[in-house]
Amino acid sequence: MVNRFRVPEAEGDAFRVDLQQAHDALAERPGFLTGTIGRNVDDPELWVLSTTWEHVGAYRRSLSSYDVKLHAVPTLGRALDEPSAYEVVEADTDLNIRQTRSLG
């Protein structure tokens, strides 16, 4: 998952604390593998939270956790409105196909 945020520089210190708290809440959930927080070197108002999960379902289920709702969702709600789920692309592997994932 790649969540990008645009945060005014004056709010950067407080946002950094909030983003770390969001990362920590997500890191406690089943299926979490790793995560990093970054800030763009050319545009200090642009931040990123990048997390790796066993599968996208693990991430989506993590969002229903009480601790994640309390400590991560408010911060994640500030993310730029853009797709955030990416798959790892390796040589000679099949890529995900665009399709509806619901059963109904």
HUJOWO-V519760 format. One record per backbone hydrogen bond with DSSP energy under -0.5 kcal/mol. CO is the residue of the C=O (numbers start at 1). NH is the residue of the N-H. E is the energy in kcal/mol with one decimal. If there is no record, write none. Layout:
co->CO nh->NH e->E
co->CO nh->NH e->E
//
This chain:
co->1 nh->51 e->-2.5
co->2 nh->4 e->-0.6
co->3 nh->49 e->-2.7
co->4 nh->80 e->-3.4
co->5 nh->7 e->-0.6
co->5 nh->47 e->-2.8
co->8 nh->11 e->-2.1
co->9 nh->12 e->-1.5
co->11 nh->15 e->-2.6
co->12 nh->16 e->-2.5
co->13 nh->17 e->-1.4
co->14 nh->18 e->-2.1
co->15 nh->19 e->-3.1
co->16 nh->20 e->-2.0
co->17 nh->21 e->-2.1
co->18 nh->22 e->-2.2
co->19 nh->23 e->-2.6
co->20 nh->24 e->-2.7
co->21 nh->25 e->-2.1
co->22 nh->26 e->-2.3
co->23 nh->27 e->-2.5
co->24 nh->28 e->-0.8
co->25 nh->28 e->-0.6
co->26 nh->29 e->-1.9
co->29 nh->32 e->-1.7
co->31 nh->54 e->-2.3
co->34 nh->52 e->-3.2
co->36 nh->50 e->-2.7
co->38 nh->48 e->-2.5
co->43 nh->46 e->-2.5
co->45 nh->7 e->-3.2
co->45 nh->47 e->-0.6
co->46 nh->40 e->-3.1
co->47 nh->5 e->-2.4
co->48 nh->38 e->-2.7
co->48 nh->50 e->-0.5
co->49 nh->3 e->-2.7
co->49 nh->51 e->-0.5
co->50 nh->36 e->-2.8
co->52 nh->33 e->-3.1
co->52 nh->34 e->-1.4
co->55 nh->58 e->-1.0
co->55 nh->59 e->-1.2
co->56 nh->60 e->-2.5
co->57 nh->61 e->-2.6
co->58 nh->62 e->-1.8
co->59 nh->63 e->-1.1
co->61 nh->64 e->-1.6
co->62 nh->65 e->-1.5
co->65 nh->69 e->-2.8
co->66 nh->70 e->-2.3
co->67 nh->71 e->-3.0
co->68 nh->72 e->-2.5
co->68 nh->73 e->-2.7
co->72 nh->75 e->-0.5
co->72 nh->76 e->-3.2
co->73 nh->77 e->-2.2
co->75 nh->78 e->-2.0
co->76 nh->79 e->-1.9
co->80 nh->82 e->-1.7
co->84 nh->2 e->-2.8
co->84 nh->86 e->-0.6
co->88 nh->90 e->-0.6
co->90 nh->93 e->-1.2
co->97 nh->99 e->-0.6
//
